[in-house]
Amino acid sequence: MSLPGHPSPEDIYERARKKIPAISLATVYKNIRTFLDSGMLQEVSLHHGSLRVEPNHEPHHHLVCVNCKSITDLDASGFDPLQFRRGLPRGFRVKRIAVDILGICQRCSSAGAPKHR
């Protein structure tokens, strides 16, 4: 919960291992699943190639760099939630609206990294 950003299970494992050397990656995954199921954590977009989680429950969206897979929070105030609800299939119950904007972050653009689509 105290890790900044959008950590992966591997990031959490590395941090936990410093305090609990005998911990396994499987234990970290099991606990993350428990936290996701309880609502303490939310799963972030799949566009970065691996599970990433966050404790931020405030409405927000994400900027995702397709090169380095960094994720940056984006304030949701510029997005109209009603716009996303129009045209949904009848009976579909929205639990959360999450918008991911894919692109190249400034660091990757400055570094001249190859650009992906």
VEXDREN-2710 file (C-alpha; in Angstrom, 1 decimal):
% VEXDREN-2710
k/r/px/py/pz
1/MET/0.0/0.0/0.0
2/SER/2.9/2.4/0.6
3/LEU/4.7/1.8/-2.7
4/PRO/4.3/4.8/-5.0
5/GLY/2.8/4.6/-8.4
6/HIS/1.6/1.3/-9.9
7/PRO/3.8/-1.5/-8.7
8/SER/3.9/-5.0/-10.1
9/PRO/3.9/-8.1/-7.9
10/GLU/7.6/-8.3/-8.6
11/ASP/8.2/-4.7/-7.3
12/ILE/6.2/-5.6/-4.2
13/TYR/8.1/-8.8/-3.8
14/GLU/11.5/-7.0/-3.9
15/ARG/10.4/-4.5/-1.3
16/ALA/8.8/-7.2/1.0
17/ARG/11.9/-9.5/0.7
18/LYS/14.0/-6.8/2.4
19/LYS/11.9/-7.1/5.5
20/ILE/10.8/-10.8/5.1
21/PRO/13.7/-12.7/3.4
22/ALA/11.8/-16.0/3.3
23/ILE/8.7/-14.6/1.5
24/SER/7.9/-16.2/-1.9
25/LEU/6.6/-14.5/-5.0
26/ALA/3.6/-16.8/-4.8
27/THR/2.8/-15.5/-1.4
28/VAL/2.9/-11.9/-2.8
29/TYR/0.6/-12.9/-5.6
30/LYS/-1.9/-14.6/-3.2
31/ASN/-2.0/-11.5/-1.0
32/ILE/-2.4/-9.2/-3.9
33/ARG/-5.4/-11.3/-5.0
34/THR/-6.8/-11.0/-1.5
35/PHE/-6.4/-7.2/-1.6
36/LEU/-7.9/-6.9/-5.0
37/ASP/-10.9/-9.1/-4.0
38/SER/-11.4/-7.0/-0.9
39/GLY/-11.2/-3.7/-2.8
40/MET/-8.1/-2.4/-1.0
41/LEU/-6.3/-2.4/-4.3
42/GLN/-7.4/-2.0/-7.9
43/GLU/-5.9/-3.6/-10.9
44/VAL/-4.5/-1.2/-13.4
45/SER/-4.8/-1.6/-17.2
46/LEU/-3.4/-4.6/-19.1
47/HIS/-1.5/-2.4/-21.6
48/HIS/1.8/-2.6/-19.8
49/GLY/2.3/-6.3/-20.1
50/SER/2.0/-7.5/-16.4
51/LEU/-0.3/-7.1/-13.4
52/ARG/0.0/-3.7/-11.8
53/VAL/-2.0/-2.5/-8.8
54/GLU/-2.7/0.8/-7.0
55/PRO/-4.5/1.9/-3.9
56/ASN/-5.9/5.1/-5.5
57/HIS/-9.7/4.9/-5.4
58/GLU/-10.2/8.5/-6.6
59/PRO/-11.7/8.7/-10.1
60/HIS/-8.7/8.9/-12.5
61/HIS/-7.3/7.6/-15.7
62/HIS/-3.9/6.6/-16.9
63/LEU/-1.3/7.6/-19.4
64/VAL/0.6/4.4/-20.4
65/CYS/4.0/4.6/-22.3
66/VAL/4.1/1.7/-24.8
67/ASN/7.9/1.7/-24.7
68/CYS/8.9/1.7/-21.0
69/LYS/5.5/0.7/-19.7
70/SER/5.4/3.6/-17.2
71/ILE/2.0/4.6/-15.9
72/THR/1.0/8.1/-14.9
73/ASP/-2.3/9.0/-13.2
74/LEU/-4.5/11.5/-15.1
75/ASP/-7.2/13.5/-13.4
76/ALA/-10.6/12.3/-14.4
77/SER/-12.2/15.8/-14.3
78/GLY/-11.8/16.3/-18.0
79/PHE/-13.8/13.2/-18.9
80/ASP/-17.5/13.0/-18.9
81/PRO/-18.6/9.6/-17.4
82/LEU/-22.0/9.8/-19.1
83/GLN/-20.3/9.9/-22.4
84/PHE/-18.9/6.4/-21.8
85/ARG/-22.2/5.0/-20.5
86/ARG/-24.1/5.8/-23.7
87/GLY/-24.4/2.9/-26.1
88/LEU/-23.6/0.2/-23.6
89/PRO/-25.5/-3.0/-24.1
90/ARG/-28.8/-3.2/-22.1
91/GLY/-28.3/-4.6/-18.7
92/PHE/-24.5/-3.9/-18.6
93/ARG/-23.7/-2.7/-15.1
94/VAL/-20.7/-0.3/-14.9
95/LYS/-18.5/-0.8/-11.9
96/ARG/-15.7/1.5/-12.8
97/ILE/-14.7/3.6/-15.8
98/ALA/-11.0/3.6/-16.5
99/VAL/-9.5/5.2/-19.6
100/ASP/-6.0/4.4/-20.7
101/ILE/-4.2/6.7/-23.1
102/LEU/-1.4/4.9/-24.9
103/GLY/1.6/6.8/-26.2
104/ILE/5.3/7.6/-25.7
105/CYS/6.3/9.3/-22.5
106/GLN/8.6/12.4/-22.5
107/ARG/11.6/10.4/-21.2
108/CYS/11.3/7.8/-24.1
109/SER/10.7/10.6/-26.7
110/SER/13.8/12.5/-25.5
111/ALA/15.9/9.3/-25.5
112/GLY/15.0/8.6/-29.1
113/ALA/13.6/5.2/-28.2
114/PRO/12.0/3.3/-31.1
115/LYS/8.4/4.2/-31.2
116/HIS/5.7/1.4/-31.0
117/ARG/2.1/1.8/-31.9
END
